[in-house]
Amino acid sequence: VCKEWNAIATPLLYQNIVIGRGRQLPNISTILEVSHQTTDGFFSVGRWTKRLDIALRDSSRPVNEELAIIADIVRCLPNLEIVTFSVSSPQYSDDDTSPCLVLRALESTCASSLKYIHWFRDTLVPDPESLATLFRNSPNLRSFYTPLVPGVEECDDEFFHASLTTIHAEARILSYASPIPPHLMNLPSLRQMSFVVPLFGADPRWRSFLERHGSRLQRIQALIYPAGSHFQPDLAHIAASCHNLLRLDLAFSHWTHMPFPVTLPPTVEHLGIFCAQGQIANYQTFFSRLDRIEYGAKLRCIQFLGKRNVRDIFDKHLHQFWFGTRRLRGSGVRFMNHRGICIA
């Protein structure tokens, strides 16, 4: 029974490894290395791992030692597809701390299987040259995300990647910028993009990027903060460059942050709406703004992307929904829940 259970459970237990504390590193490394050595790598538990989340909140040893252990862990994971960095440990706040050891381990072990690599904090973000090397050696990469980082050294080389389909963008703020200059990117397979508003009206480098890649984009997600008035200039740039855009998703933190006025690009068929706020006492402001959006003849559906959003609106505020969407529904626009099921 134990052998059968082990055979069934092992692929699931090791599918996703999360490193949250520095003291966990030696144990994880030992388990993976022993399994790798005793099975010659063919039946090691590390071969089942598809995702590695490096989310250190504290450290128990010097940074260089921890990074060396993380690199050893990576070398035991030959089929990694997703790697994320979200390191908040104070020890890693030094700008000189480099993840080169980890990047080299990724390149030598799982570059061919790597599909997603995301940095969610401005710690352990590599320099542009190291990033470019990693991407050149990762032919199947689909998506990457890096935050703005301070003191980025400008590079002049074009950044080309044939398979990258998804990218995230934020406008330069003072000395904070993207490690890879957007106007130097050449991404022939790009199809999706997310960005923080404002972008194209605030950063000419990203405007140049949009002019170069806009015709390839089919889906765009806009992350909107309270200053939603900056969104319309971005939409104007999108409408001018993205002639094949089919889907636009709007994400905001509060229902009243729904931007107004909004004129959707005429090619948009699908509008997605997500709000981090799960519920609200009154949706009048939101539906009033939604009712007054200007849209093209191709708009077919509006989808609420958050499960909590759907539950609150349709369980507690159904009357406001029916009243606030009567014009849109009357023109043939369908409404869908987070699962893609038509609800109105």
C-alpha positions in Angstrom: 0.0 0.0 0.0 2.8 2.4 0.9 4.6 1.8 -2.4 1.4 2.3 -4.3 0.6 5.5 -2.4 4.1 6.8 -2.9 3.9 6.2 -6.7 0.6 8.0 -6.9 1.3 10.9 -4.5 4.9 11.8 -5.4 4.1 13.5 -8.7 1.5 15.7 -6.9 3.6 16.4 -3.8 6.5 17.8 -5.7 4.7 19.5 -8.6 5.1 22.9 -7.0 7.9 23.8 -4.5 7.6 27.0 -2.5 10.6 28.3 -0.6 9.4 30.7 2.1 12.1 30.6 4.8 15.8 30.4 4.7 15.9 27.5 7.1 14.0 25.3 4.7 16.7 25.4 2.1 19.1 22.7 3.4 16.2 20.2 3.9 14.8 20.8 0.4 18.2 20.6 -1.2 19.1 17.4 0.6 15.9 15.6 -0.3 16.2 16.5 -4.0 20.0 15.8 -4.2 19.7 12.4 -2.5 16.8 11.4 -4.7 18.7 12.6 -7.8 21.9 10.7 -6.9 20.3 7.4 -5.9 18.1 7.1 -9.0 20.7 8.6 -11.5 18.2 11.4 -12.1 15.7 9.2 -14.1 13.2 8.7 -11.2 14.1 11.5 -8.9 11.3 13.4 -7.2 12.6 16.6 -8.8 11.6 15.5 -12.3 8.0 16.0 -11.3 8.4 19.7 -10.3 6.9 22.1 -12.8 6.9 25.3 -10.7 9.4 26.8 -8.2 8.4 29.9 -6.1 11.3 31.6 -4.4 9.6 33.7 -1.8 12.1 34.1 1.0 10.7 36.1 3.9 13.8 35.7 6.1 17.3 34.3 6.0 19.3 32.0 8.2 22.7 32.3 6.6 24.7 34.8 4.3 23.0 35.6 1.0 25.7 34.0 -1.1 25.3 30.7 0.7 21.5 30.8 0.3 21.8 31.5 -3.4 24.2 28.7 -3.9 21.8 26.3 -2.2 18.9 27.6 -4.4 21.1 27.0 -7.4 21.7 23.4 -6.2 17.9 22.9 -5.8 17.3 24.2 -9.4 19.9 21.7 -10.8 17.7 18.9 -9.5 14.6 20.2 -11.3 15.1 19.4 -15.0 11.5 20.0 -16.1 10.8 23.3 -14.5 8.2 25.4 -16.5 7.4 28.3 -14.1 9.8 30.2 -11.8 8.8 33.2 -9.7 10.9 35.5 -7.5 9.2 37.4 -4.6 11.9 37.8 -2.1 11.2 40.2 0.9 13.9 39.1 3.2 15.8 42.3 4.3 19.1 40.6 3.6 18.3 40.8 -0.2 17.6 44.5 -0.3 21.2 45.4 -1.3 21.2 46.5 -4.9 24.5 44.6 -5.4 22.8 41.2 -4.7 22.8 39.2 -7.9 20.9 36.0 -8.8 23.5 35.0 -11.4 24.2 31.6 -9.7 20.5 30.8 -9.9 20.2 32.0 -13.5 23.1 29.9 -14.6 21.5 26.8 -12.9 18.3 27.5 -14.8 20.2 27.8 -18.1 22.1 24.6 -17.6 19.3 22.5 -16.3 15.8 23.5 -17.6 16.2 26.2 -20.2 14.4 24.2 -22.8 11.3 23.6 -20.6 11.1 27.1 -19.0 7.9 28.9 -20.1 7.3 31.6 -17.4 9.7 33.6 -15.3 8.4 36.4 -13.2 9.9 38.8 -10.7 7.3 40.3 -8.4 9.6 42.5 -6.3 12.6 44.6 -7.1 15.0 42.2 -5.3 17.2 39.7 -7.1 16.4 41.2 -10.5 19.3 40.5 -12.8 21.0 43.1 -15.0 19.9 43.4 -18.6 22.8 41.4 -20.0 22.1 38.4 -17.7 18.4 38.6 -18.6 19.2 38.6 -22.3 21.5 35.6 -21.9 18.8 33.7 -20.0 16.2 34.5 -22.6 18.4 33.6 -25.5 19.0 30.2 -24.0 15.2 29.6 -23.2 13.7 29.0 -26.6 10.2 28.1 -25.3 9.7 31.0 -23.0 6.1 32.4 -23.2 5.9 35.1 -20.5 8.1 37.2 -18.3 7.6 40.0 -15.8 10.0 42.3 -14.0 9.2 45.2 -11.8 10.8 48.7 -12.2 14.2 48.7 -10.7 16.5 51.6 -9.7 19.7 52.5 -11.4 19.3 50.4 -14.5 22.2 50.7 -16.9 21.0 51.4 -20.4 21.8 48.9 -23.1 21.8 49.5 -26.9 21.4 45.9 -28.2 18.0 44.8 -29.6 16.2 42.2 -27.5 14.8 39.6 -29.7 12.8 36.6 -28.6 10.8 34.4 -31.1 8.4 32.6 -28.8 7.5 35.2 -26.1 3.7 35.7 -26.2 3.0 37.7 -23.0 4.6 40.8 -21.4 3.9 43.2 -18.6 4.7 46.9 -18.7 5.0 49.9 -16.3 6.1 53.5 -17.1 9.5 54.7 -16.0 9.3 56.6 -12.7 12.3 58.9 -12.0 15.3 56.6 -11.7 13.2 53.4 -11.8 12.9 51.7 -15.1 12.4 48.3 -16.8 15.7 46.3 -17.0 15.1 45.8 -20.8 14.3 49.1 -22.7 10.9 48.5 -24.3 11.8 50.3 -27.5 14.6 47.8 -28.1 12.3 44.7 -27.8 11.5 42.7 -30.9 8.9 40.0 -30.0 7.3 38.6 -33.2 5.0 36.1 -31.3 3.6 38.7 -28.9 -0.2 38.3 -28.4 -1.0 39.5 -24.9 0.1 42.5 -22.8 -0.7 43.8 -19.3 0.2 47.3 -18.1 -0.3 49.7 -15.3 -2.1 52.9 -16.2 -0.8 55.4 -17.3 1.7 54.0 -19.8 1.7 54.9 -23.5 0.8 58.6 -22.8 3.4 58.8 -20.1 6.4 56.9 -21.5 7.4 57.5 -25.1 9.5 54.3 -25.1 6.5 52.2 -24.5 4.6 54.2 -27.0 7.3 53.2 -29.6 6.9 49.6 -28.4 3.1 49.8 -29.0 3.6 51.2 -32.5 5.9 48.4 -33.3 4.0 45.5 -31.8 0.4 46.7 -31.6 -0.8 44.9 -34.7 0.2 41.6 -33.1 -1.7 42.1 -29.8 -5.0 40.3 -29.4 -5.6 40.8 -25.6 -4.6 43.6 -23.3 -5.1 43.9 -19.5 -5.1 47.4 -17.9 -4.4 47.7 -14.2 -6.2 50.9 -13.2 -5.5 52.9 -10.0 -7.7 55.7 -8.7 -6.4 58.2 -11.2 -8.5 56.6 -13.9 -8.7 59.9 -15.8 -5.3 58.9 -17.3 -6.7 55.8 -19.0 -8.4 57.4 -22.0 -5.1 58.6 -23.6 -3.8 55.1 -23.3 -6.9 53.8 -24.9 -6.5 56.2 -27.8 -2.9 54.9 -28.4 -4.2 51.3 -28.2 -7.0 52.1 -30.7 -4.5 53.7 -33.1 -2.0 50.8 -33.1 -3.9 47.6 -32.1 -6.0 46.8 -35.2 -6.4 43.1 -34.2 -7.3 43.6 -30.5 -10.2 41.3 -29.6 -10.2 41.4 -25.8 -9.6 44.2 -23.2 -9.6 43.5 -19.5 -10.0 46.2 -16.9 -8.7 45.5 -13.3 -9.1 48.0 -10.4 -9.1 47.9 -6.6 -12.5 49.5 -5.9 -15.7 49.5 -7.9 -15.8 53.3 -7.9 -12.5 53.3 -9.8 -14.2 52.2 -12.9 -12.8 54.8 -15.4 -15.1 57.3 -17.0 -15.4 58.3 -19.7 -14.2 55.3 -21.7 -14.2 54.8 -25.4 -13.3 51.2 -26.3 -11.2 50.4 -29.3 -13.6 49.5 -32.1 -12.2 46.0 -32.6 -12.9 44.8 -29.1 -15.3 41.9 -28.9 -14.8 40.9 -25.3 -14.6 43.3 -22.2 -13.4 41.7 -19.0 -13.9 43.4 -15.6 -12.1 42.5 -12.3 -12.3 44.3 -9.0 -10.2 43.3 -6.0 -12.9 44.6 -3.7 -15.2 41.6 -3.2 -18.3 43.4 -2.3 -19.9 46.9 -1.9 -23.1 48.2 -0.5 -24.2 50.0 -3.6 -23.1 49.5 -7.3 -24.9 52.6 -8.6 -21.7 54.5 -9.5 -20.1 51.5 -11.2 -23.2 50.6 -13.3 -23.7 54.3 -14.2 -20.2 54.4 -15.6 -20.5 51.0 -17.3 -23.7 52.0 -19.0 -22.1 55.1 -20.5 -19.1 53.5 -22.1 -18.7 54.0 -25.8 -18.1 50.8 -27.7 -17.9 49.6 -31.3 -20.4 47.4 -33.2 -18.1 44.3 -32.5 -18.6 44.2 -28.7 -20.3 40.9 -28.0 -19.8 40.2 -24.3 -18.8 41.7 -20.9 -17.4 39.2 -18.4 -17.0 39.6 -14.6 -13.7 37.9 -14.0 -13.8 37.6 -10.2 -15.7 34.9 -8.4 -16.5 37.1 -5.4 -17.6 39.9 -7.8 -20.1 37.6 -9.5 -21.4 36.2 -6.2 -22.0 39.6 -4.6 -23.6 41.2 -7.7 -25.9 38.4 -8.6 -26.8 37.2 -5.0 -27.3 40.6 -3.4 -27.6 43.3 -6.1 -29.4 41.6 -9.0 -31.9 44.5 -9.4 -29.1 47.1 -9.8 -27.5 44.8 -12.4 -30.7 44.5 -14.5 -31.4 48.2 -14.3 -27.8 49.3 -14.9 -27.1 47.1 -17.9 -30.4 47.5 -19.8 -28.9 49.6 -22.6 -26.0 47.2 -23.1 -28.3 44.1 -23.1 -30.7 45.8 -25.4 -28.0 46.3 -28.0 -27.2 42.6 -27.9 -24.2 42.5 -25.4 -24.1 39.3 -23.3 -22.9 39.1 -19.8 -20.7 36.2 -18.5 -19.5 35.0 -15.1 -15.9 34.1 -14.2 -16.3 30.7 -15.7 -17.3 32.0 -19.1 -21.0 31.0 -18.7 -23.6 33.4 -20.1 -25.7 34.8 -17.3 -27.7 37.6 -19.0 
